[in-house]
Amino acid sequence: MKRLYKLISVCLLIVTLSACGKQAGTDSSADKVSEQYGQAESVETKEQAEQEQPTVLETVQTEVQAENDLTDGQEQQTQGGDNTVTEDISFNFETKTVLLNSGYEMPIYGIGTYSLTGDTCVESVTAALNSGVRLIDTAYMYHNEESVGKAVRNSGVPREEIFVITKLYPNQFDHAEAAIEEALAKLDIGYVDMMLLHHPGAGDVEAYLTMEKAAADGKIRSLGLSNWYVEELEEFLPQINITPALVQNEIHPYYQENDVIPYIHSLGIVVQGWYPLGGRGYTAELLGNEVISEIAAAHGKSSAQVILRWNLQKGVVVIPGSSNPDHIQENTELFDFELTEEEMERIGALDRGEKHDWY
Ligand SMILES: NC(=O)c1ccc[n+]([C@@H]2O[C@H](COP(=O)([O-])OP(=O)(O)OC[C@H]3O[C@@H](n4cnc5c(N)ncnc54)[C@H](OP(=O)(O)O)[C@@H]3O)[C@@H](O)[C@H]2O)c1
């Protein structure tokens, strides 16, 4: 009986152990499978991330866009009201765009249209669009919004692919609502991608708040300021709800704003430079600068291209003005070379604090 009991116990022990072994075997093979999946997943994610860096940007944009769509602009206002920095405003040199804090993507190079009017403006903007330029800067004060709109409408380029900036001049601040309608009517391209206040002036806060309302109504997509510096921004920003997506200021090698640019960037606001080539009347001296010419020769590029590239590497969007199709094309060829740190510093050393306009 004792022997029978022992035998039964031994059998039970063997059955239990073999069941455990099976169980353990199943677990370990399951672990292997999940490890393999895990590895495959992480390799795929890494590869995807490497291959699709722009997609990461696009995803953020899509998410922000979806939020904006869902909340009809309210989310944008809340975000701006907090003055919180939620966006990475570094330039994507693959897509040649930057993601604004408004959730919209903007090209990092374009064409400026100051002093281009009538047919000259239509032809210049048309040449730019034909050269692949998708960012156009105009203003009420340039008297050419109709011409810019005409070139955009006739280009055959889908409206959504073109980014048009216009500006309210201080003499419009006291009737901003009507001025916005006027810009929309003159441009006649459905909506304005971005509207800036041209420079500080009486009633600028109220005018900006009116632009905020137009943004909530879908008439303007992004808002910004022009000729606002550190003190002006410190005073202005607490009075508004939507953080500007962009500040456009005079920036060129002789007027570099090295104190202002990092401050604006730190607020999650993109910086755009006007008079990148020094402005009419000053370009010959700047383009002929010995240091810039030397660097240009070393890269087999033009002085204009070196200055524009220097801006881009500093995180400054460029909008050179031109009515010459060859120059317009040249000003797009900025992505097949890179300035070294030393070259950036040599151009940095050219700063003279020399403003070429009064704003
Ligand atoms: N917010 C503001 O207060 C404000 C103030 C001023 C300007 N802006 C904006 O900034 C934009 C840029 O300023 P801007 O047009 O006055 O000055 P800019 O871009 O510094 O210089 C324009 C001059 O450069 C020449 N140029 C352009 N590309 C060239 C190239 N590759 N090689 C040689 N020369 C070249 C043009 O002549 P060609 O026509 O012969 O090419 C033109 O004479 C304006 O158009 C405007 O949209 C804003």
Ligand as a Chemical Component Dictionary entry (heavy atoms), coordinates in Angstrom:
data_LIG
# 
_chem_comp.id                   LIG 
_chem_comp.type                 NON-POLYMER 
_chem_comp.pdbx_formal_charge   0 
_chem_comp.three_letter_code    LIG 
# 
loop_
_chem_comp_atom.comp_id 
_chem_comp_atom.atom_id 
_chem_comp_atom.alt_atom_id 
_chem_comp_atom.type_symbol 
_chem_comp_atom.charge 
_chem_comp_atom.model_Cartn_x 
_chem_comp_atom.model_Cartn_y 
_chem_comp_atom.model_Cartn_z 
_chem_comp_atom.pdbx_ordinal 
LIG N1  N1  N 0  7.980  94.905 -43.574 1  
LIG C1  C1  C 0  8.683  95.909 -44.026 2  
LIG O1  O1  O 0  8.749  96.966 -43.410 3  
LIG C2  C2  C 0  9.447  95.765 -45.292 4  
LIG C3  C3  C 0  10.309 96.785 -45.700 5  
LIG C4  C4  C 0  11.010 96.591 -46.884 6  
LIG C5  C5  C 0  10.869 95.436 -47.608 7  
LIG N2  N2  N 1  10.011 94.465 -47.193 8  
LIG C6  C6  C 0  9.847  93.205 -47.968 9  
LIG O2  O2  O 0  11.131 92.622 -48.140 10 
LIG C7  C7  C 0  11.332 92.340 -49.510 11 
LIG C8  C8  C 0  12.788 92.373 -49.849 12 
LIG O3  O3  O 0  13.283 93.689 -49.818 13 
LIG P1  P1  P 0  13.620 94.489 -51.158 14 
LIG O4  O4  O 0  13.031 93.802 -52.302 15 
LIG O5  O5  O -1 13.208 95.874 -50.957 16 
LIG O6  O6  O 0  15.205 94.470 -51.135 17 
LIG P2  P2  P 0  16.274 93.297 -51.365 18 
LIG O7  O7  O 0  15.606 92.005 -51.561 19 
LIG O8  O8  O 0  17.297 93.407 -50.311 20 
LIG O9  O9  O 0  16.961 93.781 -52.705 21 
LIG C9  C9  C 0  16.260 93.882 -53.889 22 
LIG C10 C10 C 0  17.254 94.261 -54.943 23 
LIG O10 O10 O 0  18.162 93.196 -55.121 24 
LIG C11 C11 C 0  18.304 92.886 -56.491 25 
LIG N3  N3  N 0  18.488 91.444 -56.594 26 
LIG C12 C12 C 0  17.611 90.462 -56.238 27 
LIG N4  N4  N 0  18.155 89.257 -56.436 28 
LIG C13 C13 C 0  19.387 89.472 -56.943 29 
LIG C14 C14 C 0  20.411 88.605 -57.354 30 
LIG N5  N5  N 0  20.301 87.295 -57.291 31 
LIG N6  N6  N 0  21.578 89.161 -57.814 32 
LIG C15 C15 C 0  21.719 90.498 -57.873 33 
LIG N7  N7  N 0  20.765 91.374 -57.484 34 
LIG C16 C16 C 0  19.611 90.857 -57.027 35 
LIG C17 C17 C 0  17.029 93.354 -57.129 36 
LIG O11 O11 O 0  17.287 93.753 -58.462 37 
LIG P3  P3  P 0  16.649 92.917 -59.718 38 
LIG O12 O12 O 0  15.206 93.305 -59.755 39 
LIG O13 O13 O 0  17.426 93.434 -60.861 40 
LIG O14 O14 O 0  16.860 91.499 -59.467 41 
LIG C18 C18 C 0  16.648 94.545 -56.289 42 
LIG O15 O15 O 0  17.212 95.715 -56.790 43 
LIG C19 C19 C 0  10.498 93.435 -50.194 44 
LIG O16 O16 O 0  10.293 93.165 -51.551 45 
LIG C20 C20 C 0  9.271  93.414 -49.355 46 
LIG O17 O17 O 0  8.436  92.340 -49.711 47 
LIG C21 C21 C 0  9.320  94.620 -46.032 48 
# 
loop_
_chem_comp_bond.comp_id 
_chem_comp_bond.atom_id_1 
_chem_comp_bond.atom_id_2 
_chem_comp_bond.value_order 
_chem_comp_bond.pdbx_ordinal 
LIG N1  C1  SING 1  
LIG C1  O1  DOUB 2  
LIG C1  C2  SING 3  
LIG C2  C3  SING 4  
LIG C2  C21 DOUB 5  
LIG C3  C4  DOUB 6  
LIG C4  C5  SING 7  
LIG C5  N2  DOUB 8  
LIG N2  C6  SING 9  
LIG N2  C21 SING 10 
LIG C6  O2  SING 11 
LIG C6  C20 SING 12 
LIG O2  C7  SING 13 
LIG C7  C8  SING 14 
LIG C7  C19 SING 15 
LIG C8  O3  SING 16 
LIG O3  P1  SING 17 
LIG P1  O4  DOUB 18 
LIG P1  O5  SING 19 
LIG P1  O6  SING 20 
LIG O6  P2  SING 21 
LIG P2  O7  DOUB 22 
LIG P2  O8  SING 23 
LIG P2  O9  SING 24 
LIG O9  C9  SING 25 
LIG C9  C10 SING 26 
LIG C10 O10 SING 27 
LIG C10 C18 SING 28 
LIG O10 C11 SING 29 
LIG C11 N3  SING 30 
LIG C11 C17 SING 31 
LIG N3  C12 SING 32 
LIG N3  C16 SING 33 
LIG C12 N4  DOUB 34 
LIG N4  C13 SING 35 
LIG C13 C14 SING 36 
LIG C13 C16 DOUB 37 
LIG C14 N5  SING 38 
LIG C14 N6  DOUB 39 
LIG N6  C15 SING 40 
LIG C15 N7  DOUB 41 
LIG N7  C16 SING 42 
LIG C17 O11 SING 43 
LIG C17 C18 SING 44 
LIG O11 P3  SING 45 
LIG P3  O12 DOUB 46 
LIG P3  O13 SING 47 
LIG P3  O14 SING 48 
LIG C18 O15 SING 49 
LIG C19 O16 SING 50 
LIG C19 C20 SING 51 
LIG C20 O17 SING 52 
# 
